[in-house]
């Protein structure tokens, strides 16, 4: 049984003893409350600092149901990235005016324009003498005979099967080299950005509008490496074409892909919210790391 310290005053009256006991109990209650307040502040701050960045915020899907005309791989766990932009992955972008990636994309665009002149010549004369150009034209012609998602899927599958995965170091002896489709198909091998560039050009040739097409550099947070894919907007949704699988995947399903840069004929744009998370030092544009070739076989075949 808990006892209270006697009052220091001799012969204290019962009323005084009662008041002393009440005061002692009040002091202990106040101390306990103070401890809980401090603990609440500490744990509250810890929880606040652990809040995810916008790319990882997921919400239950409440939008309109997917059209039955477009089958779709089920998202895990039936959730989607919150969209705050009409760009791929639902993130806003700003123009990147200079930097290594801008320079690299401009160089590839010059090579693509040369490829387009060769494709135009081969379109009027099948004896143009370029087997890789004719191979690309066959891919485009097969896609044109299809519509919608089927057209996009045809190009994704055909390019994935036409190119062997090989790193730039193994193929060219350099850490990172972006090549236009004719060079890639001539070699018959390339890494992820070479697949993506070939698909980008094939989709353009097949009639996909420029405003509905992006080449996107992402950070694969699961594999901890940079990766290049193509995104196509179809019926208001962005479908991702990836050399890792044959199926088309909607951007909201790729929760481990952190978009960093998007490219099309208008230039290079940086995904703002994603950059704030990845590049905390405030650099205008970090030098892109080499995009690693995918050595493993395709993961999905349908």
MIDOSE-1310 file (N, C-alpha, C; in nm, 2 decimals, decimal comma, always signed):
residues 302
xxxx	+0,09/-0,12/+0,00/+0,00/+0,00/+0,00/+0,09/+0,12/+0,00; +0,06/+0,22/-0,09/+0,14/+0,34/-0,10/+0,12/+0,43/+0,02; +0,22/+0,48/+0,07/+0,21/+0,58/+0,18/+0,27/+0,71/+0,14; +0,22/+0,81/+0,21/+0,26/+0,95/+0,18/+0,35/+1,00/+0,29
xxxx	+0,45/+1,08/+0,26/+0,54/+1,14/+0,35/+0,46/+1,23/+0,45; +0,49/+1,21/+0,58/+0,43/+1,30/+0,68/+0,47/+1,44/+0,66; +0,38/+1,53/+0,70/+0,41/+1,67/+0,70/+0,52/+1,70/+0,80; +0,60/+1,80/+0,76/+0,71/+1,84/+0,85/+0,66/+1,92/+0,97
xxxx	+0,54/+1,96/+0,96/+0,49/+2,04/+1,07/+0,44/+1,95/+1,18; +0,48/+1,97/+1,31/+0,43/+1,88/+1,41/+0,29/+1,90/+1,44; +0,22/+1,78/+1,48/+0,08/+1,79/+1,52/-0,01/+1,85/+1,41; +0,02/+1,82/+1,28/-0,06/+1,87/+1,17/-0,21/+1,82/+1,19
xxxx	-0,30/+1,91/+1,15/-0,44/+1,87/+1,16/-0,47/+1,78/+1,05; -0,58/+1,70/+1,07/-0,62/+1,61/+0,96/-0,65/+1,68/+0,83; -0,70/+1,80/+0,83/-0,73/+1,88/+0,71/-0,60/+1,91/+0,64; -0,50/+1,95/+0,72/-0,37/+1,98/+0,65/-0,30/+1,86/+0,59
xxxx	-0,31/+1,74/+0,66/-0,26/+1,62/+0,60/-0,33/+1,58/+0,47; -0,46/+1,60/+0,47/-0,53/+1,57/+0,34/-0,49/+1,66/+0,23; -0,47/+1,79/+0,26/-0,43/+1,88/+0,16/-0,29/+1,84/+0,10; -0,20/+1,80/+0,19/-0,06/+1,76/+0,15/-0,07/+1,64/+0,06
xxxx	-0,16/+1,55/+0,09/-0,17/+1,43/+0,01/-0,22/+1,46/-0,13; -0,32/+1,55/-0,14/-0,38/+1,59/-0,26/-0,27/+1,66/-0,35; -0,19/+1,75/-0,29/-0,08/+1,82/-0,36/+0,02/+1,72/-0,41; +0,06/+1,62/-0,34/+0,16/+1,53/-0,38/+0,10/+1,45/-0,50
xxxx	-0,02/+1,41/-0,49/-0,08/+1,33/-0,60/-0,09/+1,42/-0,73; -0,12/+1,55/-0,71/-0,13/+1,64/-0,83/+0,01/+1,65/-0,90; +0,12/+1,66/-0,81/+0,25/+1,67/-0,87/+0,29/+1,55/-0,95; +0,26/+1,43/-0,90/+0,29/+1,31/-0,98/+0,21/+1,30/-1,11
xxxx	+0,08/+1,34/-1,11/+0,00/+1,34/-1,23/+0,06/+1,44/-1,33; +0,10/+1,55/-1,29/+0,16/+1,65/-1,38/+0,29/+1,60/-1,45; +0,37/+1,53/-1,37/+0,49/+1,47/-1,42/+0,46/+1,36/-1,53; +0,36/+1,28/-1,50/+0,32/+1,18/-1,60/+0,27/+1,24/-1,73
xxxx	+0,19/+1,34/-1,72/+0,14/+1,41/-1,83/+0,25/+1,47/-1,92; +0,35/+1,53/-1,85/+0,47/+1,59/-1,92/+0,54/+1,48/-2,00; +0,56/+1,37/-1,94/+0,63/+1,26/-2,01/+0,56/+1,22/-2,13; +0,43/+1,20/-2,13/+0,35/+1,16/-2,24/+0,35/+1,27/-2,35
xxxx	+0,35/+1,39/-2,31/+0,36/+1,50/-2,41/+0,49/+1,50/-2,49; +0,60/+1,48/-2,42/+0,73/+1,47/-2,48/+0,74/+1,35/-2,58; +0,69/+1,24/-2,53/+0,69/+1,12/-2,62/+0,61/+1,14/-2,74; +0,49/+1,21/-2,72/+0,41/+1,24/-2,84/+0,48/+1,33/-2,94
xxxx	+0,55/+1,43/-2,90/+0,62/+1,52/-2,99/+0,73/+1,44/-3,06; +0,81/+1,36/-2,99/+0,91/+1,29/-3,05/+0,86/+1,19/-3,16; +0,76/+1,11/-3,13/+0,71/+1,02/-3,22/+0,63/+1,08/-3,33; +0,57/+1,20/-3,30/+0,50/+1,27/-3,41/+0,60/+1,33/-3,51
xxxx	+0,71/+1,38/-3,47/+0,81/+1,43/-3,56/+0,87/+1,32/-3,65; +0,89/+1,20/-3,58/+0,95/+1,09/-3,66/+0,85/+1,05/-3,77; +0,72/+1,04/-3,74/+0,62/+1,01/-3,84/+0,62/+1,11/-3,95; +0,63/+1,24/-3,92/+0,62/+1,34/-4,02/+0,74/+1,33/-4,12
xxxx	+0,86/+1,30/-4,06/+0,98/+1,29/-4,15/+0,97/+1,17/-4,24; +0,89/+1,07/-4,21/+0,88/+0,95/-4,29/+0,77/+0,95/-4,39; +0,71/+1,07/-4,41/+0,60/+1,08/-4,51/+0,66/+1,06/-4,65; +0,60/+0,98/-4,74/+0,65/+0,96/-4,87/+0,64/+1,08/-4,96
xxxx	+0,73/+1,09/-5,06/+0,72/+1,19/-5,16/+0,61/+1,17/-5,26; +0,57/+1,27/-5,34/+0,45/+1,25/-5,43/+0,45/+1,13/-5,51; +0,57/+1,08/-5,57/+0,57/+0,97/-5,66/+0,53/+0,84/-5,59; +0,55/+0,83/-5,46/+0,51/+0,71/-5,38/+0,37/+0,72/-5,32
xxxx	+0,31/+0,84/-5,33/+0,18/+0,85/-5,27/+0,08/+0,77/-5,35; +0,01/+0,68/-5,29/-0,09/+0,60/-5,37/-0,23/+0,61/-5,30; -0,32/+0,61/-5,39/-0,46/+0,63/-5,34/-0,55/+0,52/-5,40; -0,65/+0,49/-5,34/-0,75/+0,39/-5,40/-0,81/+0,45/-5,52
xxxx	-0,81/+0,36/-5,63/-0,87/+0,41/-5,76/-1,01/+0,44/-5,74; -1,05/+0,57/-5,78/-1,19/+0,61/-5,77/-1,23/+0,66/-5,90; -1,14/+0,66/-6,00/-1,18/+0,72/-6,13/-1,27/+0,62/-6,21; -1,30/+0,65/-6,34/-1,38/+0,57/-6,42/-1,32/+0,43/-6,44
xxxx	-1,40/+0,33/-6,46/-1,34/+0,20/-6,48/-1,28/+0,19/-6,62; -1,18/+0,10/-6,63/-1,11/+0,08/-6,76/-1,21/+0,03/-6,86; -1,19/+0,08/-6,99/-1,28/+0,03/-7,10/-1,25/-0,12/-7,12; -1,35/-0,19/-7,15/-1,34/-0,33/-7,18/-1,26/-0,35/-7,31
xxxx	-1,25/-0,25/-7,39/-1,17/-0,26/-7,52/-1,02/-0,27/-7,49; -0,97/-0,24/-7,37/-0,83/-0,24/-7,35/-0,81/-0,33/-7,22; -0,76/-0,45/-7,25/-0,72/-0,53/-7,13/-0,60/-0,48/-7,06; -0,58/-0,51/-6,94/-0,48/-0,44/-6,86/-0,43/-0,54/-6,75
xxxx	-0,30/-0,54/-6,73/-0,25/-0,62/-6,62/-0,30/-0,56/-6,49; -0,34/-0,65/-6,40/-0,39/-0,60/-6,27/-0,28/-0,53/-6,19; -0,32/-0,41/-6,13/-0,22/-0,34/-6,05/-0,22/-0,41/-5,91; -0,10/-0,41/-5,85/-0,09/-0,46/-5,72/-0,10/-0,34/-5,62
xxxx	-0,16/-0,34/-5,53/-0,29/-0,39/-5,48/-0,41/-0,30/-5,51; -0,44/-0,30/-5,64/-0,56/-0,23/-5,69/-0,55/-0,08/-5,65; -0,43/-0,02/-5,66/-0,42/+0,12/-5,63/-0,34/+0,19/-5,74; -0,34/+0,32/-5,74/-0,27/+0,39/-5,84/-0,20/+0,51/-5,79
xxxx	-0,09/+0,56/-5,86/-0,02/+0,68/-5,82/-0,11/+0,80/-5,84; -0,11/+0,89/-5,75/-0,20/+1,01/-5,76/-0,15/+1,10/-5,87; -0,23/+1,14/-5,96/-0,19/+1,22/-6,08/-0,21/+1,37/-6,04; -0,10/+1,44/-6,07/-0,11/+1,59/-6,05/-0,07/+1,66/-6,18
xxxx	-0,06/+1,58/-6,29/-0,02/+1,63/-6,42/-0,07/+1,54/-6,53; -0,08/+1,58/-6,65/-0,12/+1,50/-6,76/+0,00/+1,43/-6,83; +0,12/+1,45/-6,77/+0,24/+1,38/-6,82/+0,25/+1,24/-6,77; +0,33/+1,16/-6,83/+0,35/+1,02/-6,78/+0,38/+1,02/-6,63
xxxx	+0,33/+0,92/-6,57/+0,34/+0,90/-6,42/+0,27/+1,01/-6,34; +0,20/+1,10/-6,40/+0,12/+1,19/-6,33/+0,19/+1,30/-6,26; +0,32/+1,33/-6,31/+0,40/+1,43/-6,24/+0,42/+1,55/-6,33; +0,43/+1,67/-6,28/+0,46/+1,79/-6,36/+0,61/+1,79/-6,41
xxxx	+0,63/+1,86/-6,52/+0,77/+1,87/-6,57/+0,80/+2,02/-6,60; +0,93/+2,04/-6,61/+0,99/+2,17/-6,65/+1,09/+2,14/-6,76; +1,11/+2,24/-6,85/+1,20/+2,22/-6,96/+1,35/+2,22/-6,91; +1,42/+2,13/-6,96/+1,57/+2,12/-6,93/+1,64/+2,18/-7,05
xxxx	+1,70/+2,30/-7,03/+1,76/+2,37/-7,14/+1,90/+2,33/-7,18; +1,97/+2,27/-7,08/+2,11/+2,23/-7,11/+2,15/+2,12/-7,01; +2,26/+2,05/-7,05/+2,31/+1,94/-6,96/+2,35/+1,82/-7,05; +2,41/+1,72/-6,99/+2,46/+1,61/-7,07/+2,34/+1,53/-7,14
xxxx	+2,23/+1,52/-7,07/+2,12/+1,45/-7,13/+2,06/+1,52/-7,25; +2,05/+1,66/-7,24/+2,00/+1,74/-7,35/+2,09/+1,72/-7,47; +2,22/+1,73/-7,45/+2,32/+1,72/-7,56/+2,31/+1,58/-7,62; +2,29/+1,48/-7,54/+2,28/+1,34/-7,59/+2,16/+1,32/-7,68
xxxx	+2,04/+1,38/-7,63/+1,92/+1,37/-7,71/+1,93/+1,44/-7,84; +1,99/+1,56/-7,84/+2,00/+1,63/-7,96/+2,08/+1,56/-8,06; +2,19/+1,49/-8,02/+2,27/+1,41/-8,11/+2,19/+1,29/-8,17; +2,11/+1,23/-8,09/+2,03/+1,12/-8,14/+1,93/+1,17/-8,23
xxxx	+1,87/+1,29/-8,21/+1,77/+1,34/-8,30/+1,83/+1,36/-8,44; +1,96/+1,41/-8,44/+2,02/+1,43/-8,57/+2,04/+1,29/-8,65; +2,07/+1,19/-8,57/+2,08/+1,06/-8,64/+1,94/+1,01/-8,68; +1,84/+1,04/-8,60/+1,71/+0,99/-8,64/+1,66/+1,06/-8,77
xxxx	+1,69/+1,19/-8,78/+1,66/+1,26/-8,91/+1,72/+1,19/-9,03; +1,85/+1,15/-9,01/+1,91/+1,08/-9,12/+1,84/+0,94/-9,15; +1,81/+0,88/-9,04/+1,73/+0,75/-9,06/+1,60/+0,77/-9,14; +1,53/+0,88/-9,10/+1,40/+0,91/-9,17/+1,42/+0,93/-9,32
xxxx	+1,53/+1,00/-9,36/+1,56/+1,02/-9,50/+1,58/+0,88/-9,57; +1,65/+0,79/-9,50/+1,67/+0,66/-9,56/+1,54/+0,58/-9,57; +1,46/+0,59/-9,46/+1,33/+0,52/-9,47/+1,24/+0,57/-9,58; +1,24/+0,71/-9,60/+1,16/+0,76/-9,71/+1,21/+0,71/-9,84
xxxx	+1,34/+0,70/-9,86/+1,39/+0,65/-9,99/+1,35/+0,50/-10,01; +1,36/+0,42/-9,90/+1,33/+0,28/-9,91/+1,18/+0,26/-9,93; +1,10/+0,35/-9,88/+0,95/+0,34/-9,90/+0,91/+0,35/-10,05; +0,99/+0,42/-10,12/+0,96/+0,43/-10,27/+1,04/+0,33/-10,35
xxxx	+1,15/+0,28/-10,29/+1,23/+0,18/-10,36/+1,28/+0,08/-10,27; +1,22/-0,04/-10,27/+1,26/-0,15/-10,18/+1,40/-0,20/-10,21; +1,46/-0,16/-10,32/+1,59/-0,20/-10,35/+1,69/-0,10/-10,30; +1,66/-0,03/-10,20/+1,74/+0,08/-10,15/+1,87/+0,04/-10,09
xxxx	+1,89/-0,09/-10,06/+2,01/-0,15/-10,02/+2,04/-0,15/-9,87; +1,94/-0,11/-9,79/+1,95/-0,11/-9,64/+1,86/-0,21/-9,58; +1,91/-0,33/-9,54/+1,83/-0,43/-9,48/+1,77/-0,39/-9,35; +1,85/-0,32/-9,26/+1,79/-0,27/-9,13/+1,68/-0,17/-9,16
xxxx	+1,69/-0,08/-9,26/+1,58/+0,01/-9,28/+1,45/-0,07/-9,33; +1,47/-0,17/-9,41/+1,36/-0,25/-9,46/+1,30/-0,33/-9,34; +1,38/-0,37/-9,25/+1,33/-0,44/-9,13/+1,24/-0,35/-9,04; +1,29/-0,22/-9,02/+1,21/-0,13/-8,95/+1,08/-0,10/-9,02
xxxx	+1,09/-0,08/-9,15/+0,96/-0,06/-9,23/+0,86/-0,17/-9,21; +0,91/-0,29/-9,21/+0,82/-0,41/-9,20/+0,75/-0,40/-9,06; +0,83/-0,36/-8,96/+0,77/-0,35/-8,82/+0,66/-0,25/-8,82; +0,69/-0,13/-8,89/+0,59/-0,02/-8,89/+0,47/-0,06/-8,98
xxxx	+0,49/-0,13/-9,09/+0,38/-0,17/-9,17/+0,29/-0,27/-9,10; +0,35/-0,36/-9,03/+0,26/-0,46/-8,95/+0,18/-0,38/-8,84; +0,24/-0,28/-8,78/+0,17/-0,20/-8,68/+0,06/-0,12/-8,74; +0,08/-0,07/-8,86/-0,03/+0,01/-8,92/-0,15/-0,07/-8,96
xxxx	-0,14/-0,20/-8,97/-0,25/-0,28/-9,00/-0,34/-0,30/-8,88; -0,29/-0,26/-8,76/-0,37/-0,27/-8,64/-0,41/-0,13/-8,59; -0,49/-0,13/-8,48/-0,54/-0,01/-8,43/-0,52/+0,00/-8,28; -0,52/+0,12/-8,22/-0,52/+0,14/-8,08/-0,41/+0,07/-8,01
xxxx	-0,45/+0,00/-7,90/-0,35/-0,07/-7,81/-0,28/-0,18/-7,89; -0,35/-0,25/-7,98/-0,29/-0,35/-8,06/-0,17/-0,30/-8,15; -0,19/-0,18/-8,20/-0,08/-0,12/-8,28/+0,04/-0,10/-8,19; +0,02/-0,04/-8,08/+0,13/-0,01/-7,99/+0,20/-0,14/-7,94
xxxx	+0,12/-0,24/-7,91/+0,17/-0,37/-7,86/+0,25/-0,44/-7,97; +0,21/-0,43/-8,09/+0,28/-0,49/-8,20/+0,43/-0,43/-8,21; +0,44/-0,30/-8,20/+0,57/-0,24/-8,21/+0,66/-0,28/-8,09; +0,60/-0,28/-7,97/+0,67/-0,32/-7,85/+0,73/-0,46/-7,86
xxxx	+0,64/-0,56/-7,91/+0,69/-0,70/-7,92/+0,79/-0,71/-8,03; +0,77/-0,65/-8,15/+0,86/-0,66/-8,26/+1,00/-0,61/-8,23; +1,01/-0,49/-8,17/+1,14/-0,44/-8,14/+1,21/-0,52/-8,03; +1,13/-0,56/-7,93/+1,20/-0,64/-7,83/+1,26/-0,77/-7,88
xxxx	+1,19/-0,83/-7,98/+1,24/-0,95/-8,04/+1,35/-0,93/-8,15; +1,36/-0,81/-8,20/+1,45/-0,78/-8,30/+1,59/-0,75/-8,25; +1,60/-0,71/-8,12/+1,73/-0,67/-8,07/+1,77/-0,76/-7,95; +1,90/-0,79/-7,95/+1,95/-0,87/-7,83/+2,00/-0,77/-7,73
xxxx	+1,98/-0,80/-7,60/+2,03/-0,71/-7,50/+2,18/-0,72/-7,49; +2,25/-0,60/-7,49/+2,39/-0,60/-7,48/+2,44/-0,46/-7,43; +2,53/-0,46/-7,34/+2,57/-0,33/-7,28/+2,66/-0,25/-7,38; +2,67/-0,12/-7,37/+2,75/-0,04/-7,45/+2,90/-0,07/-7,44
xxxx	+2,94/-0,11/-7,31/+3,08/-0,15/-7,29/+3,11/-0,27/-7,37; +3,02/-0,37/-7,37/+3,05/-0,50/-7,45/+3,05/-0,47/-7,60; +2,96/-0,38/-7,64/+2,94/-0,36/-7,79/+3,03/-0,26/-7,85; +3,05/-0,15/-7,77/+3,12/-0,03/-7,83/+3,25/+0,00/-7,75
xxxx	+3,26/-0,05/-7,63/+3,38/-0,02/-7,55/+3,36/+0,11/-7,48; +3,24/+0,17/-7,47/+3,22/+0,29/-7,39/+3,11/+0,27/-7,29; +3,10/+0,35/-7,19/+3,00/+0,33/-7,08/+2,86/+0,36/-7,12; +2,84/+0,45/-7,22/+2,70/+0,49/-7,25/+2,70/+0,55/-7,39
xxxx	+2,62/+0,49/-7,48/+2,61/+0,54/-7,62/+2,47/+0,52/-7,67; +2,40/+0,63/-7,71/+2,27/+0,62/-7,76/+2,27/+0,61/-7,91; +2,20/+0,52/-7,97/+2,21/+0,50/-8,12/+2,07/+0,51/-8,18; +2,06/+0,55/-8,30/+1,93/+0,56/-8,37/+1,90/+0,42/-8,42
xxxx	+1,77/+0,40/-8,47/+1,72/+0,27/-8,50/+1,80/+0,19/-8,60; +1,85/+0,26/-8,71/+1,92/+0,19/-8,82/+2,05/+0,13/-8,77; +2,12/+0,20/-8,69/+2,25/+0,15/-8,63/+2,22/+0,04/-8,54; +2,11/+0,05/-8,45/+2,08/-0,05/-8,36/+2,04/-0,18/-8,43
xxxx	+1,96/-0,17/-8,53/+1,91/-0,29/-8,61/+2,02/-0,35/-8,69; +2,12/-0,27/-8,74/+2,24/-0,32/-8,81/+2,32/-0,40/-8,71; +2,34/-0,36/-8,59/+2,41/-0,44/-8,49/+2,33/-0,56/-8,44; +2,20/-0,54/-8,44/+2,11/-0,64/-8,39/+2,12/-0,65/-8,24
xxxx	+2,17/-0,55/-8,17/+2,19/-0,56/-8,02/+2,19/-0,42/-7,97; +2,16/-0,40/-7,84/+2,16/-0,27/-7,78/+2,12/-0,28/-7,63; +2,12/-0,17/-7,56/+2,07/-0,17/-7,43/+1,94/-0,09/-7,42; +1,89/-0,06/-7,30/+1,75/-0,02/-7,29/+1,72/+0,11/-7,37
xxxx	+1,81/+0,20/-7,37/+1,77/+0,33/-7,45/+1,77/+0,30/-7,60; +1,85/+0,20/-7,65/+1,84/+0,17/-7,79/+1,71/+0,11/-7,83; +1,66/+0,02/-7,74/+1,52/-0,03/-7,76/+1,42/+0,08/-7,77; +1,44/+0,17/-7,67/+1,34/+0,28/-7,65/+1,34/+0,37/-7,77
xxxx	+1,46/+0,41/-7,82/+1,47/+0,50/-7,94/+1,41/+0,43/-8,06; +1,43/+0,30/-8,08/+1,38/+0,23/-8,20/+1,22/+0,23/-8,19; +1,17/+0,21/-8,07/+1,02/+0,21/-8,06/+0,97/+0,35/-8,08; +1,04/+0,45/-8,03/+0,99/+0,59/-8,04/+0,98/+0,62/-8,19
xxxx	+1,08/+0,59/-8,27/+1,07/+0,62/-8,41/+0,97/+0,54/-8,48; +0,96/+0,41/-8,45/+0,86/+0,32/-8,51/+0,72/+0,37/-8,48; +0,69/+0,41/-8,36/+0,56/+0,46/-8,33/+0,53/+0,59/-8,41; +0,63/+0,68/-8,42/+0,60/+0,80/-8,50/+0,57/+0,76/-8,65
xxxx	+0,65/+0,67/-8,70/+0,62/+0,63/-8,84/+0,49/+0,56/-8,86; +0,44/+0,50/-8,75/+0,31/+0,43/-8,75/+0,19/+0,52/-8,73; +0,22/+0,65/-8,70/+0,11/+0,75/-8,70/+0,08/+0,80/-8,56; +0,16/+0,76/-8,46/+0,13/+0,82/-8,32/+0,17/+0,96/-8,32
xxxx	+0,08/+1,05/-8,27/+0,11/+1,19/-8,26/+0,22/+1,22/-8,16; +0,29/+1,33/-8,20/+0,41/+1,37/-8,11/+0,37/+1,40/-7,97; +0,25/+1,46/-7,95/+0,21/+1,50/-7,82/+0,17/+1,38/-7,73; +0,16/+1,26/-7,79/+0,12/+1,14/-7,72/+0,23/+1,05/-7,71
xxxx	+0,36/+1,10/-7,72/+0,47/+1,01/-7,72/+0,59/+1,07/-7,64; +0,65/+0,99/-7,56/+0,76/+1,03/-7,47/+0,86/+0,92/-7,46; +0,99/+0,95/-7,47/+1,09/+0,86/-7,42/+1,13/+0,90/-7,28; +1,12/+0,81/-7,19/+1,13/+0,85/-7,05/+1,25/+0,77/-6,98
xxxx	+1,33/+0,85/-6,91/+1,44/+0,79/-6,83/+1,38/+0,78/-6,69; +1,38/+0,66/-6,63/+1,33/+0,64/-6,50/+1,44/+0,59/-6,41; +1,42/+0,60/-6,28/+1,51/+0,53/-6,18/+1,43/+0,41/-6,13; +1,48/+0,29/-6,15/+1,42/+0,17/-6,10/+1,47/+0,15/-5,96
xxxx	+1,38/+0,19/-5,87/+1,42/+0,19/-5,72/+1,43/+0,05/-5,67; +1,38/-0,05/-5,73/+1,39/-0,19/-5,68/+1,53/-0,24/-5,73; +1,57/-0,22/-5,85/+1,70/-0,27/-5,90/+1,81/-0,16/-5,88; +1,77/-0,04/-5,84/+1,87/+0,06/-5,81/+1,96/+0,10/-5,93
xxxx	+1,89/+0,12/-6,04/+1,96/+0,15/-6,17/+1,87/+0,24/-6,25; +1,93/+0,32/-6,34/+1,85/+0,39/-6,44/+1,81/+0,31/-6,55; +1,70/+0,35/-6,62/+1,64/+0,26/-6,72/+1,56/+0,35/-6,82; +1,55/+0,32/-6,94/+1,48/+0,39/-7,05/+1,36/+0,32/-7,10
xxxx	+1,25/+0,38/-7,11/+1,13/+0,32/-7,17/+1,06/+0,42/-7,26; +0,96/+0,38/-7,33/+0,87/+0,47/-7,41/+0,73/+0,47/-7,35; +0,67/+0,59/-7,34/+0,53/+0,60/-7,29/+0,45/+0,66/-7,41; +0,33/+0,59/-7,43/+0,24/+0,63/-7,53/+0,10/+0,66/-7,47
xxxx	+0,04/+0,77/-7,50/-0,09/+0,81/-7,44/-0,20/+0,75/-7,54; -0,28/+0,67/-7,48/-0,39/+0,61/-7,55/-0,52/+0,62/-7,47; -0,62/+0,68/-7,53/-0,75/+0,70/-7,46/-0,73/+0,77/-7,32; -0,63/+0,86/-7,31/-0,61/+0,94/-7,19/-0,52/+0,87/-7,09
xxxx	-0,47/+0,75/-7,12/-0,39/+0,67/-7,03/-0,25/+0,65/-7,09; -0,15/+0,65/-7,01/-0,01/+0,63/-7,06/+0,03/+0,49/-7,05; +0,06/+0,43/-7,16/+0,11/+0,29/-7,16/+0,26/+0,29/-7,18; +0,33/+0,20/-7,11/+0,47/+0,20/-7,11/+0,52/+0,08/-7,19
xxxx	+0,61/+0,10/-7,28/+0,67/+0,00/-7,36/+0,81/-0,02/-7,31; +0,84/-0,14/-7,26/+0,96/-0,18/-7,19/+1,03/-0,30/-7,25; +1,16/-0,29/-7,26/+1,23/-0,41/-7,32/+1,24/-0,53/-7,22; +1,19/-0,51/-7,10/+1,20/-0,61/-7,00/+1,08/-0,71/-7,01
xxxx	+0,97/-0,67/-7,08/+0,86/-0,76/-7,10/+0,78/-0,72/-7,23; +0,71/-0,82/-7,28/+0,63/-0,80/-7,40/+0,50/-0,73/-7,38; +0,44/-0,74/-7,26/+0,31/-0,68/-7,24/+0,32/-0,53/-7,22; +0,21/-0,46/-7,26/+0,20/-0,32/-7,23/+0,16/-0,30/-7,08
xxxx	+0,22/-0,20/-7,01/+0,19/-0,18/-6,87/+0,15/-0,03/-6,86; +0,05/+0,00/-6,78/+0,01/+0,13/-6,76/+0,10/+0,20/-6,66; +0,13/+0,33/-6,67/+0,24/+0,39/-6,59/+0,20/+0,38/-6,44; +0,07/+0,38/-6,40/+0,04/+0,38/-6,26/+0,07/+0,25/-6,20
xxxx	+0,09/+0,14/-6,28/+0,12/+0,01/-6,22/+0,27/+0,00/-6,19; +0,35/+0,09/-6,24/+0,50/+0,07/-6,22/+0,54/+0,15/-6,10; +0,51/+0,10/-5,98/+0,53/+0,17/-5,86/+0,68/+0,18/-5,82; +0,77/+0,10/-5,88/+0,91/+0,11/-5,85/+0,99/+0,19/-5,96
xxxx	+0,91/+0,25/-6,06/+0,98/+0,34/-6,15/+0,96/+0,48/-6,11; +1,07/+0,55/-6,09/+1,07/+0,69/-6,06/+1,11/+0,77/-6,18; +1,02/+0,84/-6,25/+1,05/+0,92/-6,37/+1,14/+1,03/-6,34; +1,25/+1,05/-6,42/+1,34/+1,16/-6,40/+1,34/+1,26/-6,52
xxxx	+1,34/+1,21/-6,65/+1,34/+1,29/-6,76/+1,25/+1,24/-6,87; +1,18/+1,32/-6,94/+1,10/+1,29/-7,06/+1,14/+1,36/-7,18; +1,15/+1,29/-7,30/+1,20/+1,35/-7,42/+1,10/+1,33/-7,53; +1,09/+1,43/-7,62/+1,02/+1,41/-7,75/+1,08/+1,52/-7,84
xxxx	+1,01/+1,54/-7,95/+1,07/+1,63/-8,05/+1,08/+1,77/-8,00; +1,00/+1,81/-7,90/+1,01/+1,94/-7,84/+1,12/+1,96/-7,75; +1,20/+1,86/-7,71/+1,31/+1,87/-7,62/+1,30/+1,78/-7,50; +1,38/+1,81/-7,40/+1,39/+1,73/-7,28/+1,32/+1,81/-7,17
xxxx	+1,25/+1,74/-7,09/+1,18/+1,79/-6,97/+1,21/+1,71/-6,85; +1,23/+1,78/-6,74/+1,26/+1,72/-6,61/+1,13/+1,70/-6,53; +1,11/+1,58/-6,47/+1,00/+1,56/-6,38/+1,03/+1,62/-6,25; +0,95/+1,73/-6,21/+0,99/+1,81/-6,10/+0,98/+1,74/-5,97
xxxx	+0,87/+1,68/-5,93/+0,86/+1,62/-5,80/+0,96/+1,51/-5,78; +0,98/+1,43/-5,89/+1,07/+1,32/-5,88/+1,21/+1,37/-5,86; +1,25/+1,48/-5,93/+1,39/+1,53/-5,91/+1,41/+1,58/-5,77; +1,31/+1,64/-5,71/+1,33/+1,69/-5,57/+1,36/+1,58/-5,48
xxxx	+1,30/+1,46/-5,51/+1,33/+1,35/-5,42/+1,47/+1,29/-5,44; +1,50/+1,28/-5,57/+1,63/+1,21/-5,60/+1,75/+1,29/-5,59; +1,74/+1,42/-5,64/+1,86/+1,51/-5,64/+1,84/+1,62/-5,54; +1,88/+1,59/-5,41/+1,86/+1,69/-5,30/+1,96/+1,80/-5,30
xxxx	+2,07/+1,79/-5,38/+2,17/+1,89/-5,38/+2,14/+2,01/-5,46; +2,03/+2,01/-5,54/+1,99/+2,13/-5,61/+2,06/+2,15/-5,74; +2,13/+2,05/-5,80/+2,20/+2,07/-5,92/+2,10/+2,09/-6,04; +2,13/+2,17/-6,14/+2,04/+2,20/-6,25/+2,01/+2,07/-6,33
xxxx	+2,11/+1,99/-6,35/+2,09/+1,86/-6,41/+2,21/+1,77/-6,39; +2,19/+1,67/-6,31/+2,30/+1,58/-6,28/+2,34/+1,50/-6,41; +2,47/+1,47/-6,42/+2,51/+1,38/-6,54/+2,44/+1,25/-6,53; +2,37/+1,21/-6,63/+2,30/+1,08/-6,62/+2,39/+0,96/-6,61
xxxx	+2,36/+0,87/-6,53/+2,44/+0,75/-6,52/+2,42/+0,66/-6,64; +2,52/+0,58/-6,68/+2,49/+0,49/-6,79/+2,37/+0,40/-6,76; +2,29/+0,38/-6,87/+2,17/+0,30/-6,85/+2,21/+0,16/-6,88; +2,19/+0,07/-6,78/+2,24/-0,06/-6,79/+2,16/-0,15/-6,88
xxxx	+2,23/-0,23/-6,96/+2,16/-0,33/-7,04/+2,09/-0,44/-6,95; +1,98/-0,48/-7,00/+1,91/-0,59/-6,92/+1,95/-0,72/-6,97; +2,02/-0,80/-6,89/+2,07/-0,93/-6,93/+1,97/-1,04/-6,92; +1,88/-1,02/-6,83/+1,78/-1,13/-6,81/+1,68/-1,15/-6,92
xxxx	+1,62/-1,26/-6,94/+1,52/-1,28/-7,04/+1,39/-1,20/-7,01; +1,31/-1,18/-7,12/+1,18/-1,11/-7,10/+1,10/-1,18/-6,99; +1,04/-1,10/-6,90/+0,97/-1,15/-6,79/+0,83/-1,19/-6,82; +0,77/-1,13/-6,92/+0,63/-1,16/-6,95/+0,61/-1,18/-7,10
xx	+0,54/-1,27/-7,14/+0,52/-1,31/-7,28/+0,39/-1,29/-7,34; +0,30/-1,21/-7,27/+0,17/-1,18/-7,32/+0,12/-1,05/-7,28
